[in-house]
Amino acid sequence: MKMRLSKKIARLKLTAIVVIASVLFAACSNAVGQGDSGRSEDVIRVVTTIAQIGEPLMVIGGDRVEVISLMGPGVDPHLYNASQGDIKKLQNADVVFYNGLNLEGNMTEVFEQIGKTRPVLAMAETIPAERLLTDEDGAVDPHIWFDIDLWQMALEEAVEELKKLSPDDAELFEENKQAYFAKLAELREEAAKLKSIPPDQRVLVTAHDAFGYFGRMHDMEVVGLQGLSTEDEIGLSDIQSIIELLVERQIPAVFVESTISEDTIRSVIDGATQRGTEVKLGGELFSDAMGEAGTEEGTYIGMYRHNVNTIYQALTRDE
């Protein structure tokens, strides 16, 4: 019986090795044949992880790019694992863009493998280290898209990659980029109203610590129940300390996020109520994912504008 079992295990191991080898062979074969049949030479195939990358590049690239974002609305990139379908999309790409700084931590090995056969850019890792935020343990905050200036810098690098792939379209990409950046400048001006919120109310309490760059840019204090990653555990002391903050500072509202359960935030509201402080649920913010495609919140600019307006209305008591 033991011998038969050992042979069965050996066969299973051999099968696994064959499957892995087949996948790697398919990836290499795909890379070699990228300019051949099955691909339109007129379009750059772009695959991104999060839509915060994909949607702006779709606007800038226009009909010269075909963009696929692996992670849609409500998807948490901290916890995301690549599927077989994702691997196939990555293998078929001409260029891959991801955020980096451990946002998509479960996909690190996948990016390393794909990067052997085509350009792969970790956009947040192009930002100078002195511009990045770190937590108390030294972990780097990956949520750089909440600083419009930093995100513009990252998009600059992505557009340069597109220009390398299609030099004939470089002028078009540059024109579209400048037009898009003009809209980012308008967005920056709109968001300046957050600084008019009274300082004692200018505190952003959310489900996890995704808004550090947003807070730095708009002079807001930011408090998250969880740390930089949604994998971080929430302790009772964390909840109690935030309740104390709400009561002491008389903060009028807290916020949920589209990718995280609102249960813990509601427990904070309940705790403040028991202490005699009325705290409302200020609304839902988009943090690690954007809204549905085809909606205003399904664009980077629309998502950002939604967050600004939601926060402003909830933290301004006379609204």
matplotlib code that plots the C-alpha trace (Angstrom):
import matplotlib.pyplot as plt

x = [0.0, 2.8, 4.6, 1.5, 0.9, 4.5, 4.2, 0.9, 2.5, 5.5, 3.2, 1.3, 4.6, 5.6, 2.3, 2.7, 6.2, 4.9, 2.0, 4.4, 6.8, 3.9, 2.8, 6.4, 6.8, 3.5, 4.7, 8.0, 6.3, 3.8, 6.7, 8.5, 5.4, 4.2, 4.5, 2.9, -0.6, -3.3, -2.1, -3.0, 0.2, -1.8, -2.7, -0.5, -1.9, -1.7, -2.5, -2.7, -3.6, -5.7, -8.1, -6.4, -3.6, -5.7, -8.3, -5.9, -3.8, -6.9, -7.6, -4.0, -3.5, -6.8, -7.4, -3.7, -4.0, -6.1, -6.2, -7.3, -7.3, -7.3, -8.9, -12.3, -14.7, -14.8, -11.6, -8.9, -5.5, -3.8, -5.5, -5.7, -4.3, -3.8, -6.1, -5.1, -7.1, -5.0, -1.8, -3.0, -3.8, -0.4, 1.3, -0.6, 0.3, 2.9, 3.5, 2.3, 1.8, 1.3, 1.4, 4.1, 5.4, 3.8, 0.2, -0.3, 2.0, 0.6, 1.6, 5.3, 6.6, 4.2, 5.5, 9.1, 8.4, 6.4, 9.1, 11.6, 9.7, 8.2, 8.3, 6.8, 6.7, 6.0, 4.7, 4.9, 8.5, 9.5, 8.7, 11.8, 12.1, 12.0, 8.5, 7.1, 5.4, 6.2, 4.3, 5.7, 7.2, 9.0, 6.6, 6.2, 2.7, 1.8, -1.4, 0.4, -2.6, -4.1, -1.4, -2.3, 1.3, 2.9, 0.3, 1.1, 4.8, 4.0, 1.8, 4.7, 6.8, 4.1, 3.6, 7.3, 7.0, 4.1, 6.3, 9.1, 6.7, 5.2, 7.5, 5.2, 2.5, 4.8, 3.5, -0.1, 0.6, 2.3, -0.6, -3.1, -1.0, -0.8, -4.6, -5.1, -2.7, -4.6, -7.6, -5.6, -4.6, -8.3, -9.0, -6.2, -7.9, -11.3, -9.8, -8.3, -11.7, -10.8, -8.4, -11.3, -12.7, -12.0, -8.8, -10.4, -12.8, -10.2, -9.7, -10.3, -11.2, -11.5, -11.5, -7.8, -4.8, -5.1, -5.4, -2.0, -1.0, -4.4, -4.1, -0.6, -1.7, -4.8, -3.5, -5.8, -5.1, -5.8, -6.6, -7.2, -8.6, -6.3, -2.7, -1.5, -2.6, -6.1, -4.3, -3.4, -5.5, -7.7, -7.3, -9.8, -7.3, -7.3, -11.1, -11.0, -8.4, -10.4, -13.5, -11.5, -10.3, -13.9, -15.2, -12.3, -12.2, -15.9, -15.3, -18.6, -18.2, -16.3, -16.1, -16.4, -14.4, -15.8, -13.5, -13.9, -16.8, -18.3, -18.9, -15.9, -16.6, -20.1, -18.8, -16.7, -19.9, -21.8, -19.0, -18.9, -22.7, -22.5, -20.1, -22.6, -21.0, -23.0, -20.9, -22.5, -21.4, -20.0, -20.4, -18.4, -15.0, -13.1, -9.7, -8.0, -10.6, -12.6, -16.3, -18.0, -16.8, -19.0, -19.8, -18.1, -16.6, -15.2, -12.7, -9.6, -10.7, -14.4, -13.3, -11.1, -13.7, -16.3, -14.0, -13.3, -17.0, -18.0, -15.4, -16.1, -19.8, -19.5, -16.9, -18.4, -21.0, -23.1, -23.6]
y = [0.0, 2.4, 1.7, 2.3, 5.5, 6.6, 5.9, 7.9, 10.9, 10.7, 10.7, 13.7, 15.6, 14.7, 15.9, 19.2, 19.7, 19.1, 21.5, 24.2, 23.6, 23.9, 27.2, 28.6, 27.3, 29.0, 32.3, 32.1, 31.1, 34.0, 36.5, 35.3, 35.5, 38.9, 40.5, 37.7, 36.5, 37.1, 40.6, 43.9, 45.8, 49.1, 48.7, 48.5, 45.9, 47.3, 45.3, 47.1, 45.8, 48.6, 50.9, 54.0, 53.2, 51.7, 54.4, 57.4, 55.5, 54.6, 58.4, 59.3, 56.4, 56.8, 54.3, 53.5, 51.4, 48.5, 48.6, 45.8, 46.3, 43.0, 44.5, 46.0, 47.8, 46.5, 44.4, 44.7, 44.7, 43.9, 40.5, 39.8, 36.6, 36.2, 33.7, 31.6, 34.1, 36.9, 35.1, 34.7, 38.4, 39.3, 36.9, 38.6, 42.1, 44.3, 46.2, 45.7, 48.5, 47.8, 50.1, 48.3, 49.1, 45.9, 47.0, 43.8, 41.8, 38.4, 39.0, 39.8, 36.5, 36.8, 40.3, 39.0, 36.2, 38.3, 41.0, 38.6, 38.8, 42.3, 45.7, 45.7, 48.9, 49.4, 53.0, 53.9, 52.7, 55.4, 58.1, 59.5, 57.8, 61.2, 61.8, 58.6, 58.1, 55.4, 54.1, 53.8, 50.4, 51.8, 50.2, 52.4, 53.6, 52.4, 54.6, 57.3, 58.0, 60.1, 62.7, 64.2, 65.5, 62.1, 60.3, 62.7, 61.8, 58.1, 58.6, 60.5, 57.3, 55.1, 57.3, 57.2, 53.4, 53.7, 56.1, 53.5, 50.8, 53.1, 56.0, 57.0, 57.8, 59.6, 63.1, 62.0, 60.5, 63.7, 65.9, 63.7, 63.6, 67.3, 67.7, 65.1, 66.9, 70.1, 68.4, 67.2, 70.8, 71.7, 68.8, 70.1, 73.5, 72.0, 69.9, 73.0, 73.7, 71.0, 73.4, 75.6, 73.0, 74.2, 72.6, 70.9, 69.1, 68.4, 64.8, 61.9, 58.6, 55.6, 51.9, 51.5, 53.8, 54.4, 58.2, 59.3, 61.0, 62.6, 64.0, 65.3, 67.1, 68.6, 69.3, 66.8, 64.5, 60.9, 58.0, 54.5, 51.6, 49.2, 49.9, 50.4, 46.9, 45.5, 42.3, 44.1, 43.1, 45.5, 45.4, 46.5, 49.1, 50.5, 50.9, 52.4, 54.9, 56.2, 56.4, 58.6, 60.8, 61.3, 62.2, 64.5, 66.3, 66.2, 65.0, 64.9, 62.0, 58.9, 57.1, 53.6, 52.4, 50.6, 47.6, 47.0, 46.0, 48.8, 46.7, 48.0, 51.6, 51.2, 49.8, 53.0, 55.1, 53.1, 53.5, 57.3, 57.4, 55.5, 58.2, 60.9, 62.0, 61.9, 60.8, 60.2, 57.9, 60.5, 58.3, 55.8, 56.6, 55.0, 53.9, 50.8, 50.5, 52.9, 52.9, 50.9, 51.5, 53.9, 56.0, 59.2, 57.4, 54.8, 57.4, 58.6, 62.2, 61.4, 59.0, 61.7, 64.4, 62.1, 61.6, 65.3, 66.3, 63.5, 64.4, 68.2, 67.8, 65.5, 67.4, 70.8, 71.0, 73.7, 71.6]
z = [0.0, 0.9, -2.3, -4.4, -2.5, -3.1, -6.8, -7.0, -5.2, -7.6, -10.6, -9.2, -8.8, -12.3, -13.6, -11.7, -13.2, -16.7, -16.2, -14.9, -17.8, -20.3, -18.8, -19.0, -22.5, -23.5, -22.0, -23.9, -27.2, -26.8, -26.3, -29.4, -31.5, -30.3, -33.7, -35.6, -36.2, -33.6, -32.9, -34.5, -35.2, -35.0, -31.3, -28.2, -25.9, -22.3, -19.2, -15.8, -12.4, -11.0, -13.0, -11.6, -14.0, -16.8, -17.3, -17.6, -20.1, -22.1, -22.4, -23.2, -25.6, -27.4, -30.2, -30.4, -27.2, -26.0, -22.2, -19.9, -16.1, -14.1, -10.9, -11.2, -8.8, -5.3, -5.7, -3.0, -4.6, -1.3, -1.3, -5.0, -6.5, -10.3, -12.0, -15.0, -17.1, -15.7, -16.6, -20.2, -20.4, -19.1, -21.6, -24.5, -23.4, -25.1, -21.9, -18.2, -15.7, -12.0, -8.9, -7.0, -3.5, -2.4, -3.3, -5.4, -3.1, -4.1, -7.7, -7.2, -8.7, -11.7, -12.6, -12.3, -14.7, -17.2, -17.0, -18.6, -22.0, -22.2, -20.5, -17.0, -15.0, -11.3, -11.5, -7.9, -7.7, -10.2, -7.6, -5.7, -2.3, -0.5, -1.9, -0.5, 2.9, 5.4, 8.4, 12.0, 11.1, 8.0, 5.5, 2.3, 1.6, -1.9, -2.4, -4.4, -6.7, -4.0, -4.5, -7.9, -8.4, -7.7, -9.9, -12.8, -12.4, -12.5, -15.6, -17.3, -17.0, -18.3, -21.4, -22.1, -22.2, -24.8, -26.9, -26.9, -28.2, -30.9, -31.8, -34.6, -32.1, -29.7, -30.7, -30.3, -26.9, -25.8, -26.9, -25.2, -22.0, -21.9, -22.4, -19.6, -17.3, -17.8, -16.4, -13.4, -12.8, -12.7, -10.3, -8.1, -7.9, -7.1, -4.3, -2.7, -1.0, 1.5, 3.2, 4.0, 6.4, 10.0, 11.2, 14.2, 11.8, 9.1, 10.2, 7.8, 9.6, 7.3, 7.3, 6.4, 6.0, 2.3, 2.4, 3.7, 0.4, 0.1, 3.6, 3.0, -0.2, 1.3, 4.8, 6.5, 9.4, 8.4, 10.7, 9.5, 11.5, 9.7, 8.5, 5.0, 4.0, 4.5, 5.7, 8.9, 11.9, 13.8, 17.5, 20.2, 21.3, 17.7, 17.9, 21.3, 20.4, 17.4, 19.5, 22.0, 19.1, 17.8, 21.2, 22.2, 18.8, 18.1, 14.6, 12.8, 10.4, 9.5, 6.1, 4.7, 1.6, -1.4, -1.0, 2.7, 5.0, 6.9, 10.1, 12.0, 11.0, 12.3, 15.6, 16.0, 15.4, 17.9, 20.5, 20.0, 20.4, 23.7, 24.8, 24.0, 20.7, 17.5, 14.6, 11.2, 8.4, 6.0, 2.9, 0.8, -0.5, -3.3, -2.1, -3.6, -6.4, -8.6, -9.5, -12.2, -15.8, -17.7, -14.5, -13.5, -10.5, -12.9, -14.1, -12.1, -12.1, -11.3, -8.5, -7.0, -7.3, -5.7, -2.7, -2.4, -2.4, -0.1, 2.5, 2.2, 2.7, 5.6, 7.5, 7.0, 9.8, 8.1, 4.9]

ax = plt.figure().add_subplot(projection="3d")
ax.plot(x, y, z, "-o")
ax.set_aspect("equal")
plt.show()
